[in-house]
Structure formats: structure tokens, C-alpha cells
């Protein structure tokens, strides 16, 4: 910014100096707003910039971010699915598995996807800490197969899944979706807890059970995270 040189013969009075300071501050604010750089690696959905509303339903929804809180359903509609998963606070284990398996980029690149995402508690009931560490650290193929058991091609609402009755997950397994009051049961006994989160390329339905063929090992030693 060029320096402003003022002749001593015509030094402005207090009112003029105040106006000059205010103008300079305004310029700095404008410049800062124009030149600030965002950080794409750590997106933070903001409720104020989100669409007007997006409704999710289910008994668990009231315990999750809502309104204008970061991670609210409306804010996540503008995020790719791998980022949206990071903001749903009961899916930390599932989201960590997506990253560890290398599937995050693949999920982001899909045109449409439905995710049946088990809660952290569901993983605690399924795997021992030692078993889960092994899957995350060295059994990547098995981990990817496990995740594919929770993925369905195309972006489908819960109503769509119930209407279909049977769906095929990306691991090739056919599972039933049956109505259960306002919610649904998947593969017999997995209950939907909060459904119809919408990301830019996917829908996310939170469920209370881990699907797939891997054995239950939670009884063998400490649970995940304990």
C-alpha cells in the first residue's frame, strides 16, 4: 500500500484524521477478506452457511449435532461423504476404518452411494481391541470387505430401501430391509437409529449392528478403545 504524505502546511484536523483511520481499517478488512486462504484439508461445516434445512429422523438423532451446530445435517449436504462422516459423532470407528482402508478417495469419487454405518457402540460389541487393531493395521483386504458389506450402490433414502425390500451390498451380499415402525430393520436385526443424512454424493443411515461375515471377538479381551 502506497504511503500517504501530508504537508505540514495542511495537516488535517481531528475529525478528518478519524475519517482517514476508519477508511484505512475498512480497506484492511476488505483486503483480508479477499486474500484469506481456506484450508481444504480440515473442512468445518458452518450452520450459518448451510441450506435452510435437512431433516434426519430416528431415535438417535436428538443426540447428534443439530440446528446451527457444526456437523448439523443441513451443513453436511454440501460435503463429500468422506468429510460428512467425520462430523457424525457416533461414527468415529467407522470413519477411521474408511481412512485406514484407503476407501476414502474411492467413496468421494462415486456418483451415488448409500452407507449403512454402524455406531461406535456396535463396533465395541463386535470386535476385541486386539482383533480391531489387527484389521486396521495389517488386514486391509478384510477391512475393505467389511466396509463393503455396509455400502450400497446409488444414493437411496430409507423409504427407497424399505420399498425395495432386498438390497445388495458392494460385497455381493443380499440383505433384507423390513419396516419397523417409522424405522427399519436391516439383515434381520440391525436397527436404523438416525437416517437420511445427505452428502453431496451419498446418503448415510446409522445402524446399531456391524454387518458382514467376520466373527464376533468382543468377548476375547478388552473392547475397542478400552
C-alpha positions, 0 to 999 in steps of 0.5 A: 500500500502506497504511503500517504504524505501530508504537508505540514502546511495542511495537516488535517484536523481531528475529525478528518484524521478519524475519517482517514483511520476508519477508511484505512481499517475498512480497506484492511478488512476488505483486503483480508477478506479477499486474500484469506486462504481456506484450508481444504484439508480440515473442512468445518461445516458452518450452520450459518452457511448451510441450506435452510434445512435437512431433516434426519429422523430416528431415535438417535438423532436428538443426540447428534449435532443439530440446528446451527451446530457444526456437523448439523445435517443441513451443513453436511449436504454440501460435503463429500461423504468422506468429510460428512462422516467425520462430523457424525459423532457416533461414527468415529470407528467407522470413519477411521476404518474408511481412512485406514482402508484407503476407501476414502478417495474411492467413496468421494469419487462415486456418483451415488452411494448409500452407507449403512454405518454402524455406531461406535457402540456396535463396533465395541460389541463386535470386535476385541481391541486386539482383533480391531487393531489387527484389521486396521493395521495389517488386514486391509483386504478384510477391512475393505470387505467389511466396509463393503458389506455396509455400502450400497450402490446409488444414493437411496433414502430409507423409504427407497430401501424399505420399498425395495425390500432386498438390497445388495451390498458392494460385497455381493451380499443380499440383505433384507430391509423390513419396516419397523415402525417409522424405522427399519430393520436391516439383515434381520436385526440391525436397527436404523437409529438416525437416517437420511443424512445427505452428502453431496454424493451419498446418503448415510443411515446409522445402524446399531449392528456391524454387518458382514461375515467376520466373527464376533471377538468382543468377548476375547479381551478388552473392547475397542478403545478400552 
